[in-house]
Amino acid sequence: MSTLVILAAGLGSRFGGLKQLQPVSSSGKTLFDYTVYDAVKCGCDKVVFVIRRETESAFRGHVSRYVSNLVRTEFVYQQNPDALYNRKKPWGTAHAVLCCSNEVNEPFVMVNADDYYGRNAFKPVFCHLSGAKRGEYAMSAYRLKNTVSLNGVVSRGVCSVKDGCLTSVTEINEINSECAFIFENAKKQLDKDSLVSMNLWGFTPDIFGLLENDFKTFLSSANLQTDEFQIPAVVARAIANKFASVKVYGTSDKWYGLTYREDLTETRLALTELEDAGYYN
């Protein structure tokens, strides 16, 4: 069995709305509709959506119309574990994946709902997982220049790779369209061909044990109003402690996403061209 986990519980603050359900085609398709199609083409036979309860009706309606005829679908909810924390913002990507622990018992690929990855990014990761043993993770990494936005700054996880495996991911904030950022009042230029993570990860199910242990540590030490429990941090600890390895598959494809509402124009145009070329027929 091949499973895709789609993280769709984010608030979309910079975008200004529920960008996960933002139509990007004339037929009303969202970015994750294309993601599901690509994953199914790569052998996926189950999709798990991680959502918030207050958006359940909207997601179920859309999935019923566009996705359910392609693949088996399930829903899980990312909720704060205790009302005492009085936190409105979701805990982060690692917590979102942890919420799937009762629904996913097999190797799986995880992605964001509001990103377009392309089929070439899925193929090697699904293939890797088909023969992966415990702790043999994978990811698809993009060239930084193919992931920036013309409409504002972005955050990207810059990857360090040795012998084809991930050694670290460094989160860099406010990267502009020229692949530069400001650090200590000075402009820093990044290599435009640097490999970056866009949250396309492949995991074996032992990841849930690591997530559970790390989340307990997070709750005991983090600022519970502002800090986020994120996948790269969990993966970094797993690598450092030799609990896991991460095979990195680079892709030269262009990434599309909806960080800003202005990103819609470019994203819609790109997907319209792919549909017109018969890629999604």
Helices and strands as residue ranges (DSSP letters): E 3-7, G 19-21, H 31-41, E 46-51, G 53-55, H 56-66, E 72-77, G 83-85, H 93-98, E 108-112, E 115-116, H 119-130, E 136-143, G 144-146, E 154-162, E 165-175, E 180-183, E 186-189, E 195-203, H 207-221, H 231-240, E 245-251, E 256-257, G 261-263, H 264-276
